[in-house]
Amino acid sequence: MVSVFIMVLVISIMNKRHVLDLEYSLTTIYDDRLMAENHIFNLSKKIYQKKILLNVDEDRLMMSRIHINDSINLLIADYEETKLTMDEAFQLKKLKSSLGKAELFENQFVYSSSAEHRNLLNPELRAQYEIILADLEGLAMLQLHEGQKLIDQSHRIAASSNVTTRLEVGLLIILGLMTHIIFAARPPAPRYSYFDNLN
């Protein structure tokens, strides 16, 4: 009977561990996957803003680029604070390199006094923006892949917790039956009546 109590205690500890693991997994999904995906989305918006400005108004691009680049740098810093896999770290390094090249082209573009030189740089800058967007898409795909792995892990934890809960209920039923058998198998206590003591 003591062993059944010990087993129930061990199973309760296992269930608590499963709950903690599941909580960690869900927190990781939010902090390191959903927030990271949000940063990728916002980075993409900033690159599209640059593309639109380059198409529509080169002067506004020159004026806005510092503000947009500061926003991009903040988003990159926020992204770097998430938990990165090796693949993500590699893809992020590639993205930062692509952003650096784009900034070089932008500087040449902005500080060029010749419209002809700007016209030559324009296609190169556009191509660099496309490379950046492809890098961001690669990061987004990694987020989906890593998020799916975390969801699968959460399902395994929940299934394991379900099994241990059923085992715990089964052990409690066995414990109840054992207790019932012990008390039912005990010989009844002799009954004395008040009148038996009068003699």
Backbone bond lengths (Angstrom), bond angles and torsions (degrees), N, CA, C in turn:
res aa  C-N    CA-C-N  psi(-1)  N-CA   C-N-CA  omega(-1)  CA-C   N-CA-C  phi
1 M - - - 1.442 - - 1.543 109.78 -
2 V 1.308 116.30 -37.84 1.456 120.35 177.67 1.528 109.78 -63.09
3 S 1.330 116.08 -38.23 1.466 118.83 -179.82 1.528 111.30 -64.23
4 V 1.332 117.54 -34.16 1.462 120.42 177.50 1.531 109.64 -66.30
5 F 1.340 116.24 -42.41 1.475 119.35 176.31 1.525 111.11 -59.68
6 I 1.316 116.97 -43.36 1.460 121.33 179.77 1.527 110.30 -63.23
7 M 1.336 116.93 -42.13 1.466 120.64 178.90 1.530 110.83 -62.82
8 V 1.341 116.95 -41.91 1.467 120.30 178.34 1.528 110.27 -62.87
9 L 1.335 116.51 -40.59 1.457 120.59 178.07 1.525 111.01 -63.36
10 V 1.328 117.44 -45.11 1.466 121.76 179.02 1.524 110.38 -61.64
11 I 1.305 117.16 -42.63 1.468 120.99 179.86 1.527 110.30 -65.43
12 S 1.312 117.74 -38.29 1.469 120.53 177.07 1.520 110.96 -62.76
13 I 1.332 116.48 -40.80 1.465 120.64 177.63 1.524 110.08 -64.52
14 M 1.338 116.99 -41.01 1.467 120.93 177.98 1.533 110.43 -62.47
15 N 1.328 116.55 -42.21 1.465 119.90 178.70 1.516 111.57 -62.19
16 K 1.332 116.15 -41.10 1.458 119.30 178.29 1.531 109.95 -61.96
17 R 1.336 116.83 -41.47 1.464 121.13 178.96 1.532 110.59 -63.39
18 H 1.338 116.63 -39.96 1.461 120.52 178.35 1.527 110.92 -62.86
19 V 1.327 116.58 -40.71 1.462 120.28 179.30 1.532 109.84 -63.99
20 L 1.332 116.95 -42.92 1.468 120.33 178.07 1.527 111.30 -63.46
21 D 1.343 116.96 -42.06 1.464 120.48 178.05 1.531 111.15 -62.97
22 L 1.315 115.96 -41.06 1.463 120.43 179.59 1.530 110.57 -66.38
23 E 1.317 116.69 -41.15 1.461 120.80 177.23 1.527 110.63 -61.55
24 Y 1.332 117.00 -43.43 1.462 120.94 178.39 1.528 110.45 -62.40
25 S 1.322 115.96 -42.97 1.462 120.23 -178.98 1.524 110.97 -62.77
26 L 1.317 117.27 -43.26 1.462 120.40 179.58 1.531 111.54 -67.61
27 T 1.324 116.60 -38.53 1.467 120.10 177.01 1.514 110.30 -63.75
28 T 1.331 116.39 -41.13 1.459 120.83 179.29 1.523 111.06 -64.30
29 I 1.330 116.58 -38.99 1.467 119.87 177.81 1.525 109.59 -59.12
30 Y 1.320 116.60 -43.07 1.471 119.14 -179.35 1.527 111.37 -72.23
31 D 1.331 116.21 -55.04 1.470 120.29 -172.68 1.524 113.30 -67.84
32 D 1.316 116.46 -44.68 1.461 119.71 -170.53 1.525 113.96 -101.77
33 R 1.300 118.36 -9.54 1.461 119.61 179.52 1.534 111.28 -116.79
34 L 1.333 117.31 -56.02 1.465 118.74 -177.56 1.525 111.80 -68.62
35 M 1.322 116.81 -43.22 1.468 119.07 178.46 1.526 110.41 -66.29
36 A 1.308 117.03 -40.19 1.465 120.22 177.93 1.528 110.05 -62.42
37 E 1.324 116.62 -42.01 1.470 120.01 178.19 1.526 110.25 -63.04
38 N 1.317 117.38 -36.88 1.460 121.56 176.61 1.537 110.45 -63.04
39 H 1.324 116.86 -41.03 1.474 119.98 177.45 1.532 110.65 -63.84
40 I 1.323 116.45 -41.15 1.470 120.52 178.56 1.526 110.09 -62.50
41 F 1.321 116.05 -44.12 1.469 120.50 178.76 1.533 110.59 -59.41
42 N 1.336 116.13 -46.44 1.468 119.42 -179.41 1.525 112.07 -66.94
43 L 1.329 117.24 -35.85 1.469 119.88 174.81 1.525 110.48 -62.60
44 S 1.308 116.60 -42.42 1.475 120.55 178.45 1.526 110.51 -60.78
45 K 1.335 116.37 -42.04 1.469 119.70 178.52 1.529 110.72 -59.90
46 K 1.325 116.67 -41.39 1.468 119.84 -179.16 1.530 111.16 -65.28
47 I 1.324 117.24 -39.74 1.472 120.30 178.89 1.525 109.66 -67.09
48 Y 1.333 117.49 -40.76 1.466 119.99 176.84 1.526 110.98 -63.43
49 Q 1.336 117.36 -36.49 1.461 119.60 175.89 1.528 110.37 -59.52
50 K 1.321 115.68 -43.82 1.466 119.65 179.11 1.533 110.78 -62.61
51 K 1.336 116.35 -42.95 1.470 119.71 179.99 1.527 110.81 -61.82
52 I 1.328 115.80 -43.46 1.461 119.90 -179.06 1.523 110.42 -64.79
53 L 1.331 115.60 -44.23 1.469 119.14 179.23 1.523 111.13 -62.16
54 L 1.319 116.88 -37.11 1.465 120.18 179.13 1.528 110.24 -66.76
55 N 1.320 116.72 -36.05 1.467 121.39 179.05 1.523 111.81 -72.62
56 V 1.319 116.04 -38.05 1.459 120.32 -169.47 1.524 112.43 -97.04
57 D 1.321 115.06 -49.60 1.456 118.04 -169.37 1.528 109.89 -147.76
58 E 1.312 115.25 99.83 1.462 120.15 -178.35 1.522 111.75 -64.06
59 D 1.325 116.67 -33.23 1.463 119.84 -179.98 1.534 110.84 -66.93
60 R 1.335 116.23 -40.49 1.473 118.67 177.92 1.518 110.79 -66.22
61 L 1.331 117.68 -34.41 1.462 120.22 176.07 1.522 109.58 -60.50
62 M 1.315 115.64 -44.25 1.462 119.13 -179.39 1.527 111.02 -61.63
63 M 1.317 116.89 -38.25 1.458 120.31 -178.70 1.531 111.85 -77.93
64 S 1.305 117.72 -35.20 1.467 122.13 -174.23 1.518 113.59 -87.78
65 R 1.311 118.18 -18.79 1.456 119.83 -169.51 1.519 113.10 -61.92
66 I 1.330 118.62 -36.02 1.469 120.53 179.96 1.524 109.37 -64.26
67 H 1.332 116.19 -46.11 1.468 119.80 178.41 1.530 111.19 -62.35
68 I 1.307 116.56 -45.51 1.474 120.52 179.90 1.529 110.21 -64.12
69 N 1.328 117.84 -43.33 1.467 120.59 179.35 1.526 111.63 -63.85
70 D 1.341 117.64 -36.87 1.467 119.97 175.81 1.526 110.75 -63.40
71 S 1.326 116.02 -42.35 1.475 120.15 176.88 1.526 110.97 -61.63
72 I 1.328 115.67 -42.34 1.468 120.31 178.83 1.530 110.16 -62.26
73 N 1.314 117.12 -43.79 1.471 119.98 179.85 1.530 111.83 -63.01
74 L 1.334 116.96 -38.16 1.465 120.22 176.84 1.528 111.01 -65.70
75 L 1.319 116.08 -41.80 1.466 119.76 178.96 1.533 111.12 -64.95
76 I 1.323 116.90 -39.94 1.470 120.53 177.35 1.529 109.59 -62.81
77 A 1.331 117.01 -43.07 1.468 120.77 179.10 1.528 110.71 -62.33
78 D 1.333 117.12 -41.61 1.466 120.58 177.02 1.526 110.93 -63.75
79 Y 1.321 115.71 -41.26 1.468 120.15 179.80 1.527 110.42 -63.57
80 E 1.328 116.47 -39.17 1.462 120.00 -179.27 1.523 112.23 -66.02
81 E 1.328 117.99 -20.54 1.465 121.36 179.19 1.526 112.56 -78.72
82 T 1.314 117.67 -13.51 1.461 119.79 176.38 1.526 108.32 -77.84
83 K 1.319 115.21 163.29 1.464 120.19 178.90 1.531 107.87 -75.75
84 L 1.327 115.33 116.30 1.464 120.43 -176.03 1.525 110.67 -102.50
85 T 1.324 115.57 138.26 1.455 119.66 170.14 1.530 107.80 -79.73
86 M 1.317 117.04 172.07 1.468 120.04 178.21 1.525 110.83 -61.71
87 D 1.341 116.03 -40.97 1.471 119.91 178.99 1.525 111.48 -63.28
88 E 1.327 115.57 -41.53 1.465 119.12 179.11 1.530 110.74 -65.79
89 A 1.317 116.70 -42.56 1.462 120.03 179.67 1.533 110.08 -60.49
90 F 1.344 117.00 -41.09 1.465 120.94 177.70 1.528 110.45 -64.18
91 Q 1.316 116.73 -46.94 1.475 120.69 -178.99 1.528 110.96 -64.98
92 L 1.342 116.69 -36.57 1.459 120.31 178.00 1.526 110.97 -66.18
93 K 1.324 116.41 -40.15 1.464 120.57 177.58 1.532 109.71 -61.29
94 K 1.316 116.11 -41.74 1.465 121.38 178.01 1.533 110.45 -63.30
95 L 1.330 116.68 -42.15 1.461 121.29 178.52 1.527 110.75 -62.80
96 K 1.318 116.82 -45.32 1.466 120.16 -179.75 1.534 110.98 -62.05
97 S 1.316 116.29 -37.45 1.464 120.18 176.76 1.537 110.24 -64.59
98 S 1.315 116.41 -43.59 1.472 120.67 178.92 1.529 110.78 -63.74
99 L 1.338 116.52 -39.80 1.467 120.24 177.58 1.529 110.67 -64.43
100 G 1.322 116.72 -38.85 1.464 121.14 178.38 1.523 111.56 -62.59
101 K 1.340 115.83 -42.59 1.470 119.63 178.07 1.526 110.51 -64.23
102 A 1.338 115.94 -40.75 1.472 118.95 179.64 1.524 110.14 -63.25
103 E 1.322 116.38 -39.43 1.461 119.19 179.75 1.535 110.98 -65.10
104 L 1.329 116.65 -37.01 1.473 119.15 175.42 1.527 111.31 -61.80
105 F 1.333 116.15 -46.16 1.468 119.84 177.97 1.530 110.61 -61.82
106 E 1.343 116.33 -41.24 1.469 119.39 179.63 1.524 110.80 -62.01
107 N 1.333 116.23 -43.46 1.470 119.32 179.01 1.523 110.78 -60.70
108 Q 1.320 116.19 -44.46 1.472 119.52 177.81 1.527 110.25 -62.05
109 F 1.321 114.68 -41.35 1.462 121.24 -178.99 1.532 110.50 -63.40
110 V 1.329 115.89 -48.17 1.457 121.60 -175.91 1.522 111.47 -67.70
111 Y 1.328 115.85 -42.53 1.455 118.92 -174.49 1.535 113.52 -90.51
112 S 1.309 115.96 4.15 1.457 119.49 176.82 1.524 109.44 -77.12
113 S 1.297 115.87 129.97 1.471 119.32 179.78 1.525 111.14 -88.75
114 S 1.307 115.97 -11.31 1.456 120.41 -175.28 1.531 110.64 -102.61
115 A 1.312 115.97 128.40 1.466 121.19 176.21 1.523 110.25 -64.11
116 E 1.314 115.99 -33.02 1.466 120.37 178.78 1.524 110.57 -64.25
117 H 1.321 116.65 -42.41 1.462 121.02 178.91 1.528 110.23 -65.42
118 R 1.327 116.37 -38.47 1.474 120.22 176.54 1.519 110.58 -62.91
119 N 1.313 116.63 -41.37 1.470 120.30 179.48 1.522 111.29 -63.10
120 L 1.323 116.47 -32.99 1.465 119.68 177.02 1.539 111.43 -72.95
121 L 1.327 115.99 -36.05 1.470 120.31 -179.07 1.531 113.22 -77.40
122 N 1.318 116.24 -26.06 1.458 120.76 -175.63 1.538 112.65 -54.22
123 P 1.343 120.11 -50.25 1.471 119.17 -179.78 1.542 112.31 -65.50
124 E 1.331 116.13 -34.64 1.461 118.65 179.05 1.527 110.73 -66.55
125 L 1.307 116.13 -39.80 1.463 121.00 178.50 1.527 110.42 -66.35
126 R 1.318 116.28 -42.79 1.471 120.29 177.12 1.539 110.84 -60.26
127 A 1.332 115.25 -44.48 1.470 119.50 179.37 1.530 110.42 -62.46
128 Q 1.329 116.52 -38.30 1.467 119.48 179.56 1.523 110.79 -66.55
129 Y 1.317 117.43 -37.84 1.465 120.67 176.35 1.537 110.69 -61.96
130 E 1.328 116.04 -38.95 1.467 119.85 177.84 1.537 110.99 -64.65
131 I 1.323 116.16 -39.37 1.477 120.16 177.34 1.528 109.66 -62.45
132 I 1.330 116.42 -42.96 1.469 120.77 178.70 1.523 110.16 -61.25
133 L 1.314 116.96 -44.73 1.468 120.46 179.45 1.531 111.11 -63.01
134 A 1.324 117.01 -36.97 1.468 120.38 176.60 1.537 110.09 -66.32
135 D 1.327 117.03 -39.53 1.471 120.41 176.44 1.526 110.83 -62.39
136 L 1.326 116.04 -41.74 1.466 120.20 178.63 1.528 111.27 -65.51
137 E 1.322 116.02 -37.83 1.468 119.52 177.09 1.534 110.16 -64.23
138 G 1.333 116.11 -38.81 1.463 119.89 176.13 1.517 111.49 -61.63
139 L 1.331 117.12 -41.87 1.468 120.16 176.79 1.526 111.24 -64.64
140 A 1.322 116.55 -39.83 1.468 120.23 179.25 1.530 110.57 -63.25
141 M 1.322 117.35 -40.62 1.472 120.61 178.63 1.529 110.52 -64.51
142 L 1.324 116.25 -38.65 1.471 119.57 176.19 1.525 110.79 -63.57
143 Q 1.326 117.21 -37.49 1.463 120.36 177.87 1.522 110.52 -61.65
144 L 1.318 115.79 -43.56 1.475 119.27 178.54 1.525 111.13 -62.11
145 H 1.312 116.11 -44.51 1.462 120.94 -179.53 1.532 111.00 -62.63
146 E 1.319 116.83 -48.46 1.469 120.91 -178.99 1.528 110.91 -67.26
147 G 1.319 117.12 -38.08 1.463 121.04 176.60 1.519 111.44 -61.66
148 Q 1.334 116.72 -41.25 1.468 120.64 178.22 1.524 110.83 -64.05
149 K 1.325 116.70 -39.23 1.465 119.95 177.39 1.527 110.74 -62.09
150 L 1.327 117.20 -40.86 1.463 120.45 178.96 1.526 111.70 -67.48
151 I 1.316 116.95 -37.61 1.463 120.19 178.05 1.525 109.62 -66.24
152 D 1.322 117.05 -42.77 1.466 120.45 177.26 1.527 110.71 -60.70
153 Q 1.324 116.25 -41.03 1.464 120.39 178.06 1.531 110.15 -63.48
154 S 1.312 117.44 -40.53 1.462 121.52 178.45 1.520 110.99 -62.73
155 H 1.328 116.71 -40.01 1.465 120.55 177.98 1.537 111.02 -63.93
156 R 1.336 116.24 -41.18 1.469 119.59 178.13 1.529 111.16 -63.73
157 I 1.321 116.15 -41.25 1.469 120.13 179.21 1.527 110.05 -63.81
158 A 1.335 116.36 -44.53 1.459 120.19 179.91 1.527 111.00 -63.74
159 A 1.326 117.56 -40.89 1.465 120.65 178.94 1.526 110.57 -65.01
160 S 1.310 116.84 -41.52 1.459 120.99 178.80 1.522 110.33 -64.31
161 S 1.310 116.60 -40.89 1.464 121.20 178.70 1.528 110.30 -64.24
162 N 1.329 116.31 -37.78 1.458 121.16 178.68 1.532 110.62 -63.08
163 V 1.321 116.48 -42.88 1.469 121.24 179.26 1.528 110.26 -63.85
164 T 1.323 116.99 -45.71 1.467 118.97 -178.25 1.522 111.22 -67.91
165 T 1.328 117.67 -32.65 1.466 120.25 176.48 1.524 110.41 -65.22
166 R 1.323 116.59 -42.86 1.471 119.89 177.48 1.522 111.22 -64.11
167 L 1.317 116.23 -39.52 1.461 120.21 177.12 1.522 110.46 -62.89
168 E 1.313 116.49 -41.37 1.466 120.88 179.17 1.528 110.57 -62.98
169 V 1.333 117.18 -43.97 1.469 120.55 178.34 1.523 110.13 -63.13
170 G 1.324 116.61 -41.80 1.466 120.15 177.65 1.523 111.78 -61.07
171 L 1.301 116.43 -43.05 1.470 120.07 178.93 1.524 111.51 -65.73
172 L 1.321 117.02 -36.71 1.462 119.88 177.03 1.529 111.19 -66.31
173 I 1.321 116.93 -37.48 1.468 120.54 176.12 1.523 109.65 -64.62
174 I 1.333 116.77 -45.22 1.479 120.14 177.55 1.522 109.87 -60.45
175 L 1.309 117.65 -42.46 1.459 121.79 178.70 1.525 110.37 -61.21
176 G 1.310 116.79 -43.39 1.463 120.55 177.80 1.512 112.00 -63.11
177 L 1.349 116.58 -43.31 1.466 120.25 178.11 1.530 111.39 -64.16
178 M 1.327 116.21 -41.62 1.468 119.76 178.93 1.530 110.61 -62.71
179 T 1.313 116.08 -41.28 1.462 120.21 178.30 1.520 110.40 -63.83
180 H 1.317 116.47 -42.69 1.463 120.62 178.99 1.534 110.69 -62.88
181 I 1.325 116.39 -44.28 1.468 120.38 -179.65 1.523 110.39 -63.19
182 I 1.312 116.80 -42.06 1.474 120.16 -179.19 1.520 110.27 -62.26
183 F 1.302 117.21 -46.08 1.462 119.38 -178.91 1.520 112.10 -74.63
184 A 1.332 118.44 -29.72 1.457 121.28 179.54 1.525 110.96 -76.61
185 A 1.329 117.91 -29.65 1.461 121.26 -178.10 1.527 112.59 -81.42
186 R 1.270 117.62 -13.84 1.447 121.69 179.29 1.533 109.44 -67.80
187 P 1.319 116.48 133.74 1.484 116.78 179.01 1.536 109.11 -65.67
188 P 1.288 114.38 144.25 1.465 116.69 -179.12 1.531 110.46 -63.40
189 A 1.275 115.19 145.98 1.464 120.01 177.89 1.519 108.18 -68.89
190 P 1.323 115.65 141.92 1.476 117.41 179.20 1.523 109.75 -61.44
191 R 1.305 112.96 142.51 1.456 118.43 -179.01 1.529 109.28 -101.22
192 Y 1.222 113.44 128.67 1.475 119.83 175.27 1.508 108.45 -112.39
193 S 1.225 113.60 138.68 1.440 117.06 177.09 1.528 108.64 -106.09
194 Y 1.240 115.75 162.30 1.445 121.88 -178.47 1.513 110.86 -61.74
195 F 1.309 115.48 -32.30 1.470 120.53 -174.95 1.517 110.19 -76.81
196 D 1.364 117.19 -25.82 1.478 118.49 179.29 1.523 110.04 -67.41
197 N 1.263 119.63 -27.64 1.464 121.97 -179.77 1.502 113.48 -81.46
198 L 1.303 117.84 -12.47 1.471 120.85 179.94 1.520 112.37 -74.52
199 N 1.230 122.92 -23.51 1.476 124.34 -177.66 1.440 111.05 -78.39
